[in-house]
Amino acid sequence: MEDKGIQDLVPFKGPIPITGHAVEAKVDTRKKRLDSQVFLYRCYRVTGYVVDPPLGFCQVVDAPTTIVIGDRTVFQPVDVSDIPKQYFNFVRNEDLKEKSEQIEFLIDYLCRIENCSTIMKRKESNMLKMWVIDESEKVIEITLWENIAYTYANVVAPGKVVAVSSLKITKFQESLQLESTSATTIDVDLAIEGYADNIKRLKDIPKKDTISFGFQTEDDIRSNITTLANVLSKDPASVHNHRFACIAAIKEIHGYRTWYSSRCPGPQCNDTVRLEDDRLMCKHCGYLDKPTYRYCVNATLYSDKSTLPVVFFDSAMAQILGIDCETLVVREGYTDPKVVPKPMLSLIGKEKIFSFCMRQNDDAHIQQTLEVKGSAITVANKLPLEDIPFAAPATPAGKIPSKHRRTEDEFDGPVISNKKP
């Protein structure tokens, strides 16, 4: 038995088959009697179960039924040693889109790790990211969350072929990604019957250029600096969701698209806050006393006559500005989301090293910003003074934004306005 399904579950007396199919089983977690009776990777003949339709969410195996384990279910140990302990129903990269349209269908993925991060802390959560390829050589990002990240942090490494189970398909920046669930396991350098040729082909694929998959340290960023012109000269499809580092300057900050959003402070929410009847309202948590504020700044980078539209979300803008959004709105009084604050305007024209991720619509999300050291080769031209809009902002209007604005967690939400007033 495995934690995600039962191997060769056949309710009959007679020889035990060593080949077959997987079926999903569910049991009330409050029923503790099985804890001392059933163990992983052991074989059982199971009787007294009930058959239900498959789960409508987080379905682990593609089977027409789900077995329900109840008080009358009996697990009788069977002494069989040659039944495989692994079950995988691998999905190819080209089939991920179709699977993503099914309701929370969990998939298994056979891939080679091209790069992986250390454990990172993001918004009170811990995660580890892997950039992997399958036999199609298409790159996809896998995020391991919390306990799964810690369990496999010392196991995963670039170049290893892995089988990752029970992954959830999600969408980020218009592209598909994979995320771990509580049932996710990772088998490294495995030998799966029937998949030896696939594993060999994965190992033989030439290594990808790691600059495309993210940077682990400040030294990684500084040693992989390219130019905006080089990035923009590439086919957009080939750089979508890839990371780059360039020396550039902010040419313009687009205040007409708003520079912050109001969010629900609920620990499990973070949804948009709206004004209803002159009161702050979250559609999930109800009326609020006050929201939290997060940066969402649209700008343009400039380097050697090349320009790139970018978005600074909360952590990226807080890093380059040195002031969190809450302080700027509440303490400094910059409450109008369409009037760019003076501290933010002071960033315009200053050369920095920007690490960013390219999006599908030819703009980028800033990941990190570093100072240009004296030893670094400068590739960005200084902006002419007349091109730098240093106008001071108008008096803050004390207005809370009432319309939805996309955030770092919700990339596809509508903006307040896409047109200049």
URBEL-V919883 format. One record per residue. N is the residue number from 1. OMEGA is omega in whole degrees, -180 to 180 (* if undefined). Layout:
BEGIN
n=N omega=OMEGA
n=N omega=OMEGA
END
This chain:
BEGIN
n=1 omega=176
n=2 omega=-180
n=3 omega=-178
n=4 omega=179
n=5 omega=-178
n=6 omega=180
n=7 omega=169
n=8 omega=-178
n=9 omega=-176
n=10 omega=-177
n=11 omega=177
n=12 omega=178
n=13 omega=-179
n=14 omega=-179
n=15 omega=179
n=16 omega=179
n=17 omega=179
n=18 omega=173
n=19 omega=-180
n=20 omega=-175
n=21 omega=177
n=22 omega=175
n=23 omega=-179
n=24 omega=178
n=25 omega=178
n=26 omega=-179
n=27 omega=176
n=28 omega=-176
n=29 omega=178
n=30 omega=179
n=31 omega=-172
n=32 omega=-173
n=33 omega=-178
n=34 omega=-177
n=35 omega=-178
n=36 omega=-176
n=37 omega=-173
n=38 omega=-177
n=39 omega=-179
n=40 omega=174
n=41 omega=172
n=42 omega=-174
n=43 omega=-179
n=44 omega=164
n=45 omega=-172
n=46 omega=177
n=47 omega=176
n=48 omega=178
n=49 omega=178
n=50 omega=180
n=51 omega=178
n=52 omega=170
n=53 omega=-180
n=54 omega=178
n=55 omega=179
n=56 omega=180
n=57 omega=179
n=58 omega=178
n=59 omega=-173
n=60 omega=180
n=61 omega=-178
n=62 omega=-179
n=63 omega=-176
n=64 omega=-178
n=65 omega=172
n=66 omega=179
n=67 omega=-180
n=68 omega=179
n=69 omega=-178
n=70 omega=-177
n=71 omega=-177
n=72 omega=-179
n=73 omega=-179
n=74 omega=175
n=75 omega=179
n=76 omega=-178
n=77 omega=178
n=78 omega=-177
n=79 omega=178
n=80 omega=-174
n=81 omega=-173
n=82 omega=173
n=83 omega=-179
n=84 omega=179
n=85 omega=-177
n=86 omega=172
n=87 omega=177
n=88 omega=174
n=89 omega=-170
n=90 omega=176
n=91 omega=178
n=92 omega=-180
n=93 omega=-178
n=94 omega=-179
n=95 omega=-176
n=96 omega=-179
n=97 omega=179
n=98 omega=179
n=99 omega=-178
n=100 omega=-180
n=101 omega=173
n=102 omega=-173
n=103 omega=173
n=104 omega=178
n=105 omega=-180
n=106 omega=-174
n=107 omega=172
n=108 omega=-173
n=109 omega=176
n=110 omega=-170
n=111 omega=173
n=112 omega=-179
n=113 omega=177
n=114 omega=178
n=115 omega=177
n=116 omega=-178
n=117 omega=164
n=118 omega=178
n=119 omega=-177
n=120 omega=178
n=121 omega=180
n=122 omega=174
n=123 omega=176
n=124 omega=178
n=125 omega=177
n=126 omega=-178
n=127 omega=175
n=128 omega=-178
n=129 omega=174
n=130 omega=173
n=131 omega=-170
n=132 omega=173
n=133 omega=169
n=134 omega=-176
n=135 omega=177
n=136 omega=-178
n=137 omega=176
n=138 omega=-177
n=139 omega=172
n=140 omega=-177
n=141 omega=176
n=142 omega=177
n=143 omega=175
n=144 omega=-175
n=145 omega=168
n=146 omega=-173
n=147 omega=179
n=148 omega=178
n=149 omega=-179
n=150 omega=-179
n=151 omega=-173
n=152 omega=-178
n=153 omega=-178
n=154 omega=-178
n=155 omega=-177
n=156 omega=180
n=157 omega=179
n=158 omega=178
n=159 omega=-178
n=160 omega=174
n=161 omega=-174
n=162 omega=170
n=163 omega=-177
n=164 omega=-174
n=165 omega=171
n=166 omega=178
n=167 omega=177
n=168 omega=179
n=169 omega=179
n=170 omega=179
n=171 omega=180
n=172 omega=180
n=173 omega=177
n=174 omega=179
n=175 omega=-179
n=176 omega=174
n=177 omega=179
n=178 omega=180
n=179 omega=179
n=180 omega=171
n=181 omega=-179
n=182 omega=-179
n=183 omega=-175
n=184 omega=172
n=185 omega=178
n=186 omega=175
n=187 omega=-174
n=188 omega=178
n=189 omega=-174
n=190 omega=174
n=191 omega=-178
n=192 omega=180
n=193 omega=179
n=194 omega=-177
n=195 omega=-178
n=196 omega=-180
n=197 omega=179
n=198 omega=-179
n=199 omega=178
n=200 omega=180
n=201 omega=178
n=202 omega=-179
n=203 omega=-176
n=204 omega=180
n=205 omega=178
n=206 omega=-178
n=207 omega=179
n=208 omega=177
n=209 omega=-173
n=210 omega=179
n=211 omega=-177
n=212 omega=-169
n=213 omega=177
n=214 omega=-177
n=215 omega=-176
n=216 omega=-176
n=217 omega=176
n=218 omega=178
n=219 omega=177
n=220 omega=-179
n=221 omega=-176
n=222 omega=-177
n=223 omega=-178
n=224 omega=-179
n=225 omega=174
n=226 omega=179
n=227 omega=175
n=228 omega=-180
n=229 omega=179
n=230 omega=180
n=231 omega=-176
n=232 omega=179
n=233 omega=-177
n=234 omega=175
n=235 omega=-178
n=236 omega=-179
n=237 omega=-177
n=238 omega=-178
n=239 omega=-179
n=240 omega=179
n=241 omega=176
n=242 omega=-177
n=243 omega=178
n=244 omega=175
n=245 omega=-178
n=246 omega=169
n=247 omega=-176
n=248 omega=176
n=249 omega=175
n=250 omega=180
n=251 omega=-175
n=252 omega=172
n=253 omega=-172
n=254 omega=-179
n=255 omega=-177
n=256 omega=179
n=257 omega=-178
n=258 omega=-177
n=259 omega=174
n=260 omega=177
n=261 omega=179
n=262 omega=-174
n=263 omega=177
n=264 omega=-179
n=265 omega=-180
n=266 omega=-174
n=267 omega=-179
n=268 omega=-172
n=269 omega=-178
n=270 omega=180
n=271 omega=-180
n=272 omega=176
n=273 omega=180
n=274 omega=174
n=275 omega=175
n=276 omega=-178
n=277 omega=178
n=278 omega=177
n=279 omega=178
n=280 omega=-175
n=281 omega=169
n=282 omega=-175
n=283 omega=179
n=284 omega=-172
n=285 omega=179
n=286 omega=-177
n=287 omega=-177
n=288 omega=174
n=289 omega=178
n=290 omega=179
n=291 omega=165
n=292 omega=-176
n=293 omega=-178
n=294 omega=178
n=295 omega=168
n=296 omega=-168
n=297 omega=175
n=298 omega=-177
n=299 omega=176
n=300 omega=174
n=301 omega=-178
n=302 omega=175
n=303 omega=175
n=304 omega=177
n=305 omega=175
n=306 omega=179
n=307 omega=-179
n=308 omega=174
n=309 omega=-178
n=310 omega=174
n=311 omega=172
n=312 omega=173
n=313 omega=-164
n=314 omega=-175
n=315 omega=-179
n=316 omega=180
n=317 omega=178
n=318 omega=180
n=319 omega=-176
n=320 omega=-177
n=321 omega=-177
n=322 omega=179
n=323 omega=177
n=324 omega=-174
n=325 omega=180
n=326 omega=-180
n=327 omega=-177
n=328 omega=-178
n=329 omega=-172
n=330 omega=-174
n=331 omega=-178
n=332 omega=174
n=333 omega=177
n=334 omega=-172
n=335 omega=180
n=336 omega=-175
n=337 omega=-179
n=338 omega=176
n=339 omega=-175
n=340 omega=-178
n=341 omega=178
n=342 omega=-180
n=343 omega=180
n=344 omega=178
n=345 omega=-179
n=346 omega=179
n=347 omega=-175
n=348 omega=176
n=349 omega=-178
n=350 omega=180
n=351 omega=176
n=352 omega=169
n=353 omega=-178
n=354 omega=171
n=355 omega=-174
n=356 omega=178
n=357 omega=-180
n=358 omega=177
n=359 omega=-175
n=360 omega=-176
n=361 omega=173
n=362 omega=167
n=363 omega=-173
n=364 omega=173
n=365 omega=179
n=366 omega=179
n=367 omega=-175
n=368 omega=179
n=369 omega=179
n=370 omega=174
n=371 omega=177
n=372 omega=179
n=373 omega=-178
n=374 omega=-178
n=375 omega=-178
n=376 omega=177
n=377 omega=-178
n=378 omega=179
n=379 omega=-178
n=380 omega=175
n=381 omega=175
n=382 omega=178
n=383 omega=172
n=384 omega=-175
n=385 omega=-177
n=386 omega=-180
n=387 omega=-175
n=388 omega=-178
n=389 omega=-177
n=390 omega=-178
n=391 omega=178
n=392 omega=-180
n=393 omega=176
n=394 omega=179
n=395 omega=-179
n=396 omega=-175
n=397 omega=180
n=398 omega=-173
n=399 omega=175
n=400 omega=-180
n=401 omega=-176
n=402 omega=-179
n=403 omega=-176
n=404 omega=178
n=405 omega=-179
n=406 omega=-178
n=407 omega=-178
n=408 omega=-180
n=409 omega=-173
n=410 omega=-168
n=411 omega=-174
n=412 omega=-179
n=413 omega=-179
n=414 omega=175
n=415 omega=-179
n=416 omega=-180
n=417 omega=175
n=418 omega=-178
n=419 omega=175
n=420 omega=178
n=421 omega=*
END
